[in-house]
């Protein structure tokens, strides 16, 4: 599967590899077929997932509540759904970060 896709409703689904407990939060680049994301939050009681939602929301111009982990809640490998993001913005954002890896 590609690292991101747009579904029939216009939501964006993104494959992530998450590194919780990092010194800094940010998008690192590609990790296999997923985008690697580092968050400072610990992987306890959903803190890392919430940090991922805040990070992606800020990057893509949506509210954190518009970012939902749809699979991999307790795994480093996650799929997230982003509602209401501009497709062109997502494409530019993804291409820019994929080039980092």
OpenMM code with the backbone's topology and positions (N, CA, C; nanometers):
from openmm import Vec3, app, unit

residues = "UNK UNK UNK UNK UNK UNK UNK UNK UNK UNK UNK UNK UNK UNK UNK UNK UNK UNK UNK UNK UNK UNK UNK UNK UNK UNK UNK UNK UNK UNK UNK UNK UNK UNK UNK UNK UNK UNK UNK UNK UNK UNK UNK UNK UNK UNK UNK UNK UNK UNK UNK UNK UNK UNK UNK UNK UNK UNK UNK UNK UNK UNK UNK UNK UNK UNK UNK UNK UNK UNK UNK UNK UNK UNK UNK UNK UNK UNK UNK UNK UNK UNK UNK UNK UNK UNK UNK UNK UNK UNK UNK UNK UNK UNK UNK UNK UNK UNK UNK UNK UNK".split()
positions = [
    Vec3(0.0843, -0.1186, 0.0000),
    Vec3(0.0000, 0.0000, 0.0000),
    Vec3(0.0884, 0.1243, 0.0000),
    Vec3(0.0416, 0.2257, -0.0670),
    Vec3(0.1135, 0.3525, -0.0678),
    Vec3(0.1075, 0.4152, 0.0708),
    Vec3(0.1943, 0.5097, 0.0964),
    Vec3(0.1999, 0.5736, 0.2267),
    Vec3(0.0776, 0.6578, 0.2563),
    Vec3(0.0105, 0.7064, 0.1528),
    Vec3(-0.1157, 0.7764, 0.1768),
    Vec3(-0.2079, 0.7554, 0.0584),
    Vec3(-0.3355, 0.7664, 0.0845),
    Vec3(-0.4363, 0.7568, -0.0210),
    Vec3(-0.5573, 0.8386, 0.0206),
    Vec3(-0.6395, 0.8718, -0.0772),
    Vec3(-0.7624, 0.9460, -0.0516),
    Vec3(-0.8780, 0.8501, -0.0764),
    Vec3(-0.9673, 0.8364, 0.0209),
    Vec3(-1.0794, 0.7440, 0.0049),
    Vec3(-1.1969, 0.8124, -0.0656),
    Vec3(-1.3037, 0.7385, -0.0853),
    Vec3(-1.4200, 0.7884, -0.1600),
    Vec3(-1.4847, 0.9100, -0.0946),
    Vec3(-1.4722, 0.9229, 0.0376),
    Vec3(-1.5309, 1.0388, 0.1080),
    Vec3(-1.4410, 1.1614, 0.1039),
    Vec3(-1.3195, 1.1445, 0.0545),
    Vec3(-1.2251, 1.2556, 0.0517),
    Vec3(-1.1339, 1.2596, 0.1724),
    Vec3(-1.1472, 1.1623, 0.2625),
    Vec3(-1.0571, 1.1540, 0.3773),
    Vec3(-0.9221, 1.1006, 0.3309),
    Vec3(-0.8177, 1.1431, 0.3979),
    Vec3(-0.6833, 1.0971, 0.3649),
    Vec3(-0.6422, 0.9900, 0.4658),
    Vec3(-0.5957, 0.8767, 0.4157),
    Vec3(-0.5449, 0.7690, 0.5001),
    Vec3(-0.3938, 0.7653, 0.4842),
    Vec3(-0.3229, 0.7724, 0.5965),
    Vec3(-0.1774, 0.7796, 0.5938),
    Vec3(-0.1204, 0.6644, 0.6750),
    Vec3(-0.0217, 0.5948, 0.6166),
    Vec3(0.0507, 0.4902, 0.6881),
    Vec3(0.1687, 0.5543, 0.7589),
    Vec3(0.1823, 0.5247, 0.8878),
    Vec3(0.2888, 0.5842, 0.9687),
    Vec3(0.3706, 0.4774, 1.0398),
    Vec3(0.4951, 0.5096, 1.0617),
    Vec3(0.5800, 0.4358, 1.1546),
    Vec3(0.6133, 0.5377, 1.2641),
    Vec3(0.5663, 0.5133, 1.3860),
    Vec3(0.5778, 0.6113, 1.4937),
    Vec3(0.6871, 0.5703, 1.5913),
    Vec3(0.7716, 0.6662, 1.6259),
    Vec3(0.8742, 0.6470, 1.7279),
    Vec3(0.8364, 0.7314, 1.8489),
    Vec3(0.7750, 0.6700, 1.9502),
    Vec3(0.7388, 0.7459, 2.0711),
    Vec3(0.8609, 0.7667, 2.1600),
    Vec3(0.8515, 0.8614, 2.2505),
    Vec3(0.9580, 0.8864, 2.3468),
    Vec3(1.0829, 0.9474, 2.2859),
    Vec3(1.0694, 1.0123, 2.1715),
    Vec3(1.1835, 1.0749, 2.1043),
    Vec3(1.2184, 1.2070, 2.1726),
    Vec3(1.3393, 1.2536, 2.1490),
    Vec3(1.3817, 1.3814, 2.2059),
    Vec3(1.3010, 1.4969, 2.1473),
    Vec3(1.2702, 1.4904, 2.0188),
    Vec3(1.1940, 1.5938, 1.9495),
    Vec3(1.0810, 1.5288, 1.8720),
    Vec3(0.9778, 1.6062, 1.8442),
    Vec3(0.8679, 1.5585, 1.7616),
    Vec3(0.8836, 1.6127, 1.6209),
    Vec3(0.8461, 1.5316, 1.5227),
    Vec3(0.8515, 1.5773, 1.3850),
    Vec3(0.8392, 1.4635, 1.2863),
    Vec3(0.8350, 1.5000, 1.1596),
    Vec3(0.8284, 1.4040, 1.0504),
    Vec3(0.9721, 1.3801, 1.0051),
    Vec3(1.0125, 1.2550, 0.9974),
    Vec3(1.1514, 1.2216, 0.9662),
    Vec3(1.1720, 1.1932, 0.8182),
    Vec3(1.0773, 1.1295, 0.7528),
    Vec3(1.0901, 1.0874, 0.6132),
    Vec3(1.0248, 0.9519, 0.5990),
    Vec3(1.0643, 0.8780, 0.4973),
    Vec3(1.0047, 0.7466, 0.4759),
    Vec3(1.0743, 0.6391, 0.5587),
    Vec3(0.9959, 0.5417, 0.6002),
    Vec3(1.0446, 0.4215, 0.6689),
    Vec3(0.9742, 0.3053, 0.5997),
    Vec3(1.0396, 0.2465, 0.5018),
    Vec3(0.9729, 0.1454, 0.4200),
    Vec3(0.8627, 0.2111, 0.3398),
    Vec3(0.7403, 0.1602, 0.3541),
    Vec3(0.6275, 0.2181, 0.2813),
    Vec3(0.5424, 0.3086, 0.3695),
    Vec3(0.5996, 0.3554, 0.4797),
    Vec3(0.5270, 0.4429, 0.5722),
    Vec3(0.6073, 0.5698, 0.5965),
    Vec3(0.5379, 0.6737, 0.6410),
    Vec3(0.6031, 0.7978, 0.6798),
    Vec3(0.6446, 0.7848, 0.8258),
    Vec3(0.7697, 0.8127, 0.8566),
    Vec3(0.8175, 0.8007, 0.9944),
    Vec3(0.7924, 0.9306, 1.0701),
    Vec3(0.7316, 0.9143, 1.1873),
    Vec3(0.6956, 1.0267, 1.2737),
    Vec3(0.7559, 1.0024, 1.4108),
    Vec3(0.8227, 1.1030, 1.4648),
    Vec3(0.8748, 1.0954, 1.6011),
    Vec3(0.7914, 1.1864, 1.6899),
    Vec3(0.7570, 1.1363, 1.8081),
    Vec3(0.6861, 1.2185, 1.9064),
    Vec3(0.7546, 1.2030, 2.0408),
    Vec3(0.7547, 1.3103, 2.1177),
    Vec3(0.8190, 1.3078, 2.2484),
    Vec3(0.7356, 1.2325, 2.3520),
    Vec3(0.6062, 1.2228, 2.3285),
    Vec3(0.5166, 1.1574, 2.4248),
    Vec3(0.5490, 1.0094, 2.4394),
    Vec3(0.5292, 0.9608, 2.5598),
    Vec3(0.5508, 0.8190, 2.5882),
    Vec3(0.4331, 0.7371, 2.5356),
    Vec3(0.4571, 0.6099, 2.5037),
    Vec3(0.3488, 0.5249, 2.4540),
    Vec3(0.2634, 0.4685, 2.5680),
    Vec3(0.2080, 0.5567, 2.6463),
    Vec3(0.1278, 0.5170, 2.7628),
    Vec3(-0.0083, 0.5836, 2.7561),
    Vec3(-0.1125, 0.5044, 2.7760),
    Vec3(-0.2497, 0.5554, 2.7850),
    Vec3(-0.2879, 0.6482, 2.6688),
    Vec3(-0.2414, 0.6155, 2.5484),
    Vec3(-0.2794, 0.6917, 2.4301),
    Vec3(-0.2081, 0.8235, 2.4110),
    Vec3(-0.1092, 0.8509, 2.4940),
    Vec3(-0.0393, 0.9811, 2.4838),
    Vec3(0.0327, 0.9973, 2.3501),
    Vec3(0.1004, 0.8918, 2.3047),
    Vec3(0.1723, 0.9022, 2.1771),
    Vec3(0.0735, 0.9197, 2.0615),
    Vec3(-0.0388, 0.8487, 2.0651),
    Vec3(-0.1391, 0.8642, 1.9592),
    Vec3(-0.1945, 1.0056, 1.9566),
    Vec3(-0.2199, 1.0637, 2.0732),
    Vec3(-0.2682, 1.2017, 2.0805),
    Vec3(-0.1634, 1.2986, 2.0267),
    Vec3(-0.0368, 1.2720, 2.0560),
    Vec3(0.0712, 1.3573, 2.0062),
    Vec3(0.0817, 1.3478, 1.8541),
    Vec3(0.0625, 1.2283, 1.7994),
    Vec3(0.0618, 1.2110, 1.6540),
    Vec3(-0.0524, 1.2917, 1.5930),
    Vec3(-0.1694, 1.2847, 1.6532),
    Vec3(-0.2854, 1.3594, 1.6027),
    Vec3(-0.2583, 1.5095, 1.6040),
    Vec3(-0.2015, 1.5602, 1.7124),
    Vec3(-0.1706, 1.7042, 1.7202),
    Vec3(-0.0673, 1.7438, 1.6143),
    Vec3(0.0352, 1.6611, 1.5981),
    Vec3(0.1409, 1.6908, 1.5016),
    Vec3(0.0851, 1.6941, 1.3596),
    Vec3(0.0112, 1.5910, 1.3210),
    Vec3(-0.0441, 1.5869, 1.1855),
    Vec3(-0.1464, 1.6977, 1.1635),
    Vec3(-0.2277, 1.7259, 1.2636),
    Vec3(-0.3262, 1.8330, 1.2510),
    Vec3(-0.2572, 1.9668, 1.2232),
    Vec3(-0.1524, 1.9954, 1.2977),
    Vec3(-0.0786, 2.1192, 1.2766),
    Vec3(-0.0138, 2.1256, 1.1393),
    Vec3(0.0386, 2.0137, 1.0946),
    Vec3(0.1053, 2.0085, 0.9642),
    Vec3(0.0064, 2.0237, 0.8490),
    Vec3(-0.1157, 1.9703, 0.8665),
    Vec3(-0.2113, 1.9655, 0.7563),
    Vec3(-0.3257, 2.0658, 0.7685),
    Vec3(-0.3227, 2.1495, 0.8715),
    Vec3(-0.4217, 2.2556, 0.8845),
    Vec3(-0.5614, 2.2084, 0.9204),
    Vec3(-0.5700, 2.1037, 1.0015),
    Vec3(-0.6999, 2.0556, 1.0499),
    Vec3(-0.6961, 2.0523, 1.2019),
    Vec3(-0.8097, 2.0226, 1.2640),
    Vec3(-0.8143, 2.0105, 1.4105),
    Vec3(-0.7636, 1.8731, 1.4523),
    Vec3(-0.7053, 1.8623, 1.5711),
    Vec3(-0.6621, 1.7301, 1.6185),
    Vec3(-0.7760, 1.6282, 1.6194),
    Vec3(-0.8980, 1.6736, 1.6419),
    Vec3(-1.0120, 1.5814, 1.6413),
    Vec3(-1.0432, 1.5289, 1.5004),
    Vec3(-0.9860, 1.5903, 1.3968),
    Vec3(-1.0039, 1.5434, 1.2597),
    Vec3(-0.9034, 1.4347, 1.2225),
    Vec3(-0.8120, 1.4033, 1.3137),
    Vec3(-0.7113, 1.2989, 1.2909),
    Vec3(-0.7448, 1.1823, 1.3826),
    Vec3(-0.7631, 1.0659, 1.3228),
    Vec3(-0.8043, 0.9475, 1.3986),
    Vec3(-0.7139, 0.8298, 1.3648),
    Vec3(-0.6610, 0.7647, 1.4661),
    Vec3(-0.5870, 0.6411, 1.4450),
    Vec3(-0.6903, 0.5325, 1.4172),
    Vec3(-0.6836, 0.4715, 1.2980),
    Vec3(-0.7830, 0.3698, 1.2618),
    Vec3(-0.7292, 0.2285, 1.2766),
    Vec3(-0.5976, 0.2126, 1.2827),
    Vec3(-0.5398, 0.0817, 1.3125),
    Vec3(-0.4009, 0.1001, 1.3712),
    Vec3(-0.3603, 0.0027, 1.4531),
    Vec3(-0.2291, 0.0083, 1.5159),
    Vec3(-0.2243, 0.0936, 1.6405),
    Vec3(-0.3331, 0.0989, 1.7158),
    Vec3(-0.3394, 0.1843, 1.8347),
    Vec3(-0.2250, 0.1600, 1.9325),
    Vec3(-0.1819, 0.0365, 1.9481),
    Vec3(-0.0743, 0.0068, 2.0434),
    Vec3(0.0518, -0.0409, 1.9725),
    Vec3(0.0641, -0.0082, 1.8458),
    Vec3(0.1778, -0.0497, 1.7649),
    Vec3(0.2519, 0.0723, 1.7111),
    Vec3(0.3756, 0.0529, 1.6724),
    Vec3(0.4478, 0.1617, 1.6057),
    Vec3(0.3921, 0.1856, 1.4657),
    Vec3(0.3430, 0.0804, 1.4043),
    Vec3(0.2849, 0.0885, 1.2695),
    Vec3(0.1382, 0.1277, 1.2827),
    Vec3(0.1008, 0.2411, 1.2258),
    Vec3(-0.0352, 0.2932, 1.2404),
    Vec3(-0.0898, 0.3369, 1.1056),
    Vec3(-0.2209, 0.3381, 1.0971),
    Vec3(-0.2906, 0.4034, 0.9868),
    Vec3(-0.3781, 0.5097, 1.0497),
    Vec3(-0.3704, 0.6293, 0.9973),
    Vec3(-0.4525, 0.7376, 1.0487),
    Vec3(-0.5414, 0.7925, 0.9378),
    Vec3(-0.6589, 0.8394, 0.9774),
    Vec3(-0.7524, 0.9039, 0.8859),
    Vec3(-0.7522, 1.0525, 0.9202),
    Vec3(-0.7390, 1.1343, 0.8166),
    Vec3(-0.7437, 1.2799, 0.8331),
    Vec3(-0.8645, 1.3306, 0.7555),
    Vec3(-0.9563, 1.3920, 0.8279),
    Vec3(-1.0771, 1.4468, 0.7653),
    Vec3(-1.0580, 1.5956, 0.7376),
    Vec3(-1.1084, 1.6401, 0.6241),
    Vec3(-1.1124, 1.7825, 0.5937),
    Vec3(-0.9822, 1.8437, 0.5461),
    Vec3(-0.8822, 1.7625, 0.5166),
    Vec3(-0.7549, 1.8172, 0.4690),
    Vec3(-0.7642, 1.8447, 0.3190),
    Vec3(-0.7008, 1.9509, 0.2754),
    Vec3(-0.6954, 1.9848, 0.1340),
    Vec3(-0.6042, 1.8848, 0.0630),
    Vec3(-0.6544, 1.8200, -0.0411),
    Vec3(-0.5778, 1.7143, -0.1104),
    Vec3(-0.4464, 1.7653, -0.1677),
    Vec3(-0.4492, 1.8844, -0.2268),
    Vec3(-0.3261, 1.9397, -0.2843),
    Vec3(-0.2233, 1.9684, -0.1758),
    Vec3(-0.2693, 2.0196, -0.0634),
    Vec3(-0.1788, 2.0458, 0.0480),
    Vec3(-0.1171, 1.9157, 0.0991),
    Vec3(-0.1990, 1.8109, 0.1097),
    Vec3(-0.1488, 1.6811, 0.1553),
    Vec3(-0.0444, 1.6279, 0.0577),
    Vec3(-0.0707, 1.6381, -0.0712),
    Vec3(0.0235, 1.5880, -0.1716),
    Vec3(0.1574, 1.6608, -0.1613),
    Vec3(0.1532, 1.7940, -0.1509),
    Vec3(0.2779, 1.8714, -0.1381),
    Vec3(0.3499, 1.8382, -0.0087),
    Vec3(0.2746, 1.8281, 0.1005),
    Vec3(0.3297, 1.7945, 0.2318),
    Vec3(0.3966, 1.6579, 0.2288),
    Vec3(0.3258, 1.5596, 0.1738),
    Vec3(0.3806, 1.4257, 0.1690),
    Vec3(0.5062, 1.4197, 0.0828),
    Vec3(0.5023, 1.4800, -0.0355),
    Vec3(0.6179, 1.4783, -0.1252),
    Vec3(0.7398, 1.5432, -0.0585),
    Vec3(0.7172, 1.6525, 0.0120),
    Vec3(0.8271, 1.7201, 0.0805),
    Vec3(0.8896, 1.6340, 0.1884),
    Vec3(0.8073, 1.5654, 0.2661),
    Vec3(0.8602, 1.4815, 0.3727),
    Vec3(0.9159, 1.3492, 0.3208),
    Vec3(0.8593, 1.2953, 0.2154),
    Vec3(0.9103, 1.1709, 0.1583),
    Vec3(1.0499, 1.1918, 0.1019),
    Vec3(1.0769, 1.3128, 0.0520),
    Vec3(1.2082, 1.3424, -0.0026),
    Vec3(1.3165, 1.3500, 0.1052),
    Vec3(1.2755, 1.3698, 0.2325),
    Vec3(1.3718, 1.3774, 0.3425),
    Vec3(1.4399, 1.2434, 0.3675),
    Vec3(1.3650, 1.1352, 0.3489),
    Vec3(1.4144, 1.0030, 0.3821),
    Vec3(1.5117, 0.9546, 0.2843),
] * unit.nanometer
topology = app.Topology()
chain = topology.addChain("A")
for resn in residues:
    res = topology.addResidue(resn, chain)
    for name in ("N", "CA", "C"):
        topology.addAtom(name, app.Element.getBySymbol(name[0]), res)
